[in-house]
Amino acid sequence: MTALLEAHGIYKNYGHVEVLRGVDFDVRAGEVVSLIGDNGAGKSTLVKILSGVMPPDRGELRLRGEPVQFESPLHARELGIETVYQDLALAPDLGPAENAYVGREILKPGLLGWLGVIDKKTMREKAREAFVSMGTDVKDMDAPVAALSGGQRQSVAICRSVMWAKGLVFMDEPTAALGVRQTRKVLDMIRRVADQGVAVVLISHNMPDVLQVSDRIQVLRLGRRVVEYGRGEADVERLVGAMTGALDTVR
Amino acid sequence: MTVSPDARGVDVNAPVPPDDESTTTTGLPSLSTQANTLTTGPVEPESPELRAAQRARLRRRLFGSTPLLMAGVLILIFLVFTVAHPGTFPAFGNVRNMIDDTSLYLIMGVGFTFVMIAAGFDLSQGSVLVFGQVIAAKVMVAVGGQGGWTVAVGFVAAILGGAVWGVFNGLVITRLRVPPLITTLGSLGAALGVANLLTQGQDNTPTPAALTTLSAQLPWGMSWRVWVALLVAVVAGLYLHLTRFGRRTFVIGSNEEAARRSGINVKRHVVKLYVISAALAGLAGMMALINNTTTTVGGHSTDSLTVVTGVALGGVSLFGGSGLMVGTVIGMFVPTVLSNGLISIHVQPFWQQVATGFILVLAVYLDQFKRRRRDRV
């Protein structure tokens, strides 16, 4: 099975600082791949390159086997790559349905649509359908997002991305601010999203979460992919070892 | 500009939540003021959760609504003055005066509502009004003639003249990133200064005779400017609450970064909002010109403050993201009715300033209070 998105030999410098030194990365449809590494390992730089925020200095990106260059995050989004940001990027005064359609409002048909009138009912229905299919417990599609719990807000942000992703979702620390119960719900949801055939790339510091939900774990250190584990092959000790370099064994 | 995926934007709602997911809907009055009021979603009696959500939505609309509260306050004020002075205060002629006085502020308030929902601010409206009417008067003199067409040209000139300041405000705010309060404080001074330069500070620019005719007419019992204000408020209200442009205005006010990341051209949108605000101030200038049949260069220095007061009283959040046009309409009446009522019971009208000031502070406090109760964490 070919990779949905793959990167080969990615280099990136900030001035004289070499952040990425020939990183490889790949993710297939329907799997959860975690990207972990210590601070400064180049995780966020790699994700920025993969999601179109910045171009690599050198190296090749392939989307569904075809070479690709992202011109902007919006361009990457048009190609079906969504990102759930750590700060969620939700409008707190608006409801989940409204947030799901920000920037992609559905217009009414005919003259009203030509005048820019939005179809609130359809958007609410479709958002509800999507949210239910992803198993969220967000029921009120209109309550301001600010009135929801942290876990619910996280699931709104994830649902929104998955609704629009045509293949791949990046999730930046989706459980960082959550309690135990909410974390479990979000992890369940990530699993369900992948089971629907979407590729999920998880960036996280939380080793137990990563171990629980990932199909594969790719460890970055000093700008390179040092090791990759399949499901069940890693434990916290090994991951920490690979991240810190205490365990410099490439299997 | 590009946005890093891990940029931690200032988002008050991001941090640690309470570990309680049992209630998705809080019974608290909230500031949800999106105009979803027209549709109620599908009726599925077999789903109690859905019905609970619908009930919550209804509850939010009824009790969480500042406009409704303010309408109550307005009726109360009206009743108090009616009891205090049953002869003249509630008389039709006086009510008409109150509506007429409010209409000018309402036209500006409509524009201000757009700006404030996007978390902006426009202090310059009073001066832009003056600038608009001076331009209108000058253009009408230049065009010549005493008839309706000259007046029509005046309308266009006033609106365009105002809009120029909107473009200025919008560009300075979005491109040079000068805060809206300072930018519009600057144009508050500059627009009035230019108007004074054009007129040498005198209100003697001649106006066409048709203006005087218009000024005296009372179609359907109200002056022209009342009908214009009503039309503006209705059209703008529909535009704000039903269209994509309106929705995006709310998004920008609620979380500008989210708007930007979702591909909305925030800068262009914000410029448009300031243009709407200034163009409506220009229109208000023309309406004032019709009413007085002369420019009123010195008479609008505190208009902006009256407008802010009315808009805030109507429940449009000073922090952006929520508000209703109908709230602005209701809120705008409070200062006028107070002022008129106090005069009719022979209290010094200065008390109106005192009362409006305190009511404004109270209204904004309530806004804050409800926001805090709504926001979990």
Interface residues (C-beta under 8 A of the other chain):
Chain A: S44 V47 K48 S51 V53 M54 S72 P73 L74 R77 T83 Y85 Q86 D87 L88 A89 L90 A91 P92 D93 L94 G95 E98 N99 V102 G103 R104 E105 L107 L115 G116 V117 I118 K120 K121 R124 E125 D137 V138 K139 D140 M141 D142 A143 P144 V145 A146 A147 L148 S149 G150 G151 Q152 R153 F170 D172 E173 A177 L178 G179 V180 R181 Q182 K185 I203
Chain B: T2 V3 S4 P5 D6 A7 R8 G9 D11 V12 N13 A14 P15 V16 P17 P18 D19 D20 E21 T24 T25 T26 L28 S30 L31 S32 T33 Q34 N36 L38 T39 G41 P42 E49 L50 A52 A53 A56 R57 R60 L242 T243 R244 F245 R247 R248 F250 V251 G253 S254 N255 E257 A258 A259 R261 S262 G263 I264 S317 G321 S322 R374 D375 R376 V377
